[in-house]
């Protein structure tokens, strides 16, 4: 793609209407100092010091903030939030991004907003203290959420389905309800990224990395999966699921498989330290935005590849990719016509 083609596509992307349903979290970053020389007067235990706290959206929220960074005007968050301080911070972050959180419902008093705390001690991530990742949502509450989603889907171009937590919003049984929506709304594109229950989705484009592909098929993953291995095993999974497959291959690039065959882009050769946390979310967001705007598979692959190359160079954060950043890295690697 040329610079002009990318800019034109971004103008089209702005008007795409996308919903994201799944496991939303807050990522809480802060610096941690454990050797302070201070003890609590009450407990006599060592006191640690935290500083520079910063919150950002994590899990499905990272997909949302990637969509917002791409300039999409209409993004809906569909899921659950707790009635607590982190829930209020999550709502604030959505408001800052102009994300519609009408369908982000407050769950019961026993539901904690999901939080990944990420303390940084001398340049390395220390032990996390996570909140809410073992929440359990009642079927009655999910039915309420599903009713709202059904009314929303009619106005969407794309619905992204996210599952990440040990006790997710979308269990195996609830994925069946989502499958019903996929069948009923063929004009909506459905893109799924599901760590544990991906094999139960039907008719969506499922995004997997090579380790997830091997795990879903119960086969051993080679240390460096070659393209042929990915195509062969990817087609096996794709045929089982009845939908397309988007395979992220780390530095090797991205592969797309459907009933018409395989298309792929090679990864960009990046130098320096890289942080791949959240790169899969960037791929899902960029791919969904492009396909929702009518881009070809090749165009969507190229844009997702460029966007991921931007975010993996952002250290100690689940980064996003904007148009200027994508154009900069495109100029770095490609010569326009």
Secondary structure, DSSP 8 states (H G I E B T S, - for coil): --HHHHHHHHHHHTT-EEEEES-EEEEEEEEEE---S-B-TTT--B--EEEEEEEEEEEHHHHHHHHHHTT-SEEEEEEEE-SSHHHHHHHHHHHHTT-EEEEEEE--TT----EEEEEEETTEE----EESTT----HHHHHHHHHHHHHHHTT-SEEEEEE-STT-SS-HHHHHHHHHHHHH-TTSEEEEEETTTGGG--SSEEEEEHHHHHHHHT----TT--HHHHHHHHHHHHHHHTS-EEEE-GGGEEEEEETTEEEEEE-----S----TTHHHHHHHHHHHHHHTT--HHHHHHHHHHHHHHHTTSTTS-----HHHHHHHHHHH----
